[in-house]
Amino acid sequence: MQTTPEAILYAQDLLDFIDASPSPWHAVDTVGQRLLFAGFEQLQETERWSLSPGGRYFVVRGGGSLIAFSLAENTPDQTGFRIVGAHTDSPGLRLKPKCAHLADSVLRLGVEVYGGPILASFTDRDLSLAGCVNLRAGNQLEARLLRFEQPLVRLPNLAIHMNRGVNEEGLKLHKQNELPLLLSHAEAGDDAHQHFAGLLADALAVEPAEIVNWEFNVYDTQPGSFWGANREFIADSQLDNLASCHAAFTALIENPLPRQTAVVGLFDHEEVGSLSTRGAESSFLDDVLGRISQLSGLDWQGYKQALAGSFFISADMAHGYHPNFPQAYEPQHRVQVNGGPVIKTNANQRYATDSASEALFITLCEAMDVPYQQYAHRTDLGCGSTIGPTVAAALGVHAVDVGNPLWAMHSVRESAGVLDHAYLIRVLGGFFGG
């Protein structure tokens, strides 16, 4: 399968974005920088807003979630909102608050499992840490992003000589005892906590006493890459779901004059249920849409009119068909990598798609000359979910769940198609621009 120059450029930009975004906080910071460069104005929730027709704005909540929007000339009660939602977090490992401890002259860092990662994929990788550190700044607190660029920690596998059944039974890691990450050698009597705090202080060029606490994501330092005989595939961490984030904000930036107010919501904590102050189940999206409506001169009824005329695309990655494991898939819904965006349906409402919203997305794909695929999970397997049902239910907006096909979902190293990413950007551009 041959790629196109446009698809290669979009895919490379995606890999650059992911490699600059090793945590949800870094992802939001990177998106914010790109939006500012494109002429968007940053708003603060703690301040009064002043919006202008045709204006382009964004707001951040909690460091890990962001909502950006481009205002149309017409008010939202006349045209509704066109909304795309995705999530900034990925399943993996997070450091515990008091993470550093000594074990047999080795300094280890204790972790919690965040969401549902493939734990075995974290072994024998060049791992490091990225996240947010809170510092004392006089009588105030200052949040600073921190990323260790070099491989800092590791989770070495146990040799096969001591785990003879690993190839037949699979690698099984005890979450409490066998997941702590190895950091360095240490001597008996060393203060593990102070050693780690000193490492952070040196990286931030501050005194250890200035550090209050931290929140760190474990990430794979290997850069994203193209692969395949024709460079038709990409591999990177966090494709689920930073690929959808990238497609959404790229389409928004490239369509500056929407006919309907265009909104992109990028939310943290989807992998753990979205129930947080900045998750998709929070008031964030409702708050922003409500303020847009009020500043457009609408009352409560006008805002409800706007929602009733709106459409929401929940963009999250889909399960690409893996020919080595045909038994894992519904035979009639084997979606192909590089076969186009996938419309996801589930009778038990794990996805927000219904026949009407599916039809709307199909016609949009047809109008943009984008191939599409349809996916349903095997009936005898549990189905994952997305922010789609959460947002659709909270706002009462019509919604569809879509996403590009992916291999090795929730691995620390996932793979997807170069053409698919360009397809999704094109169809989302049509959604915002049409």
Sequence and secondary structure as in RCSB ss.txt:
>XXXX:A:sequence
MQTTPEAILYAQDLLDFIDASPSPWHAVDTVGQRLLFAGFEQLQETERWSLSPGGRYFVVRGGGSLIAFSLAENT
PDQTGFRIVGAHTDSPGLRLKPKCAHLADSVLRLGVEVYGGPILASFTDRDLSLAGCVNLRAGNQLEARLLRFEQ
PLVRLPNLAIHMNRGVNEEGLKLHKQNELPLLLSHAEAGDDAHQHFAGLLADALAVEPAEIVNWEFNVYDTQPGS
FWGANREFIADSQLDNLASCHAAFTALIENPLPRQTAVVGLFDHEEVGSLSTRGAESSFLDDVLGRISQLSGLDW
QGYKQALAGSFFISADMAHGYHPNFPQAYEPQHRVQVNGGPVIKTNANQRYATDSASEALFITLCEAMDVPYQQY
AHRTDLGCGSTIGPTVAAALGVHAVDVGNPLWAMHSVRESAGVLDHAYLIRVLGGFFGG
>XXXX:A:secstr
    HHHHHHHHHHHHHHHT SSHHHHHHHHHHHHHHTT EEE TTS     TT EEEEEETTTEEEEEE  SS 
HHHH EEEEEEE   SEEEEEEEEEEEETTEEEEEEEEESS  GGGGTTS EEEEEEEEEEETTEEEEEEEE  S
  BB     GGG TTHHHH     TTTS  EEEEE  TT  HHHHHHHHHHHHHTS GGGEEEEEEEEEE S  E
EESTTS EEEETTHHHHHHHHHHHHHHHT  S SSEEEEEEES GGGTS STTSTTSSHHHHHHHHHHHHTT  H
HHHHHHHHT EEEEE  EE   TT GGGS TT    TTS  EEE  TTSSS   HHHHHHHHHHHHHTT   EEE
   TTS     SHHHHHHHHT EEEEEE EEESTTSSSEEEEHHHHHHHHHHHHHHHH 
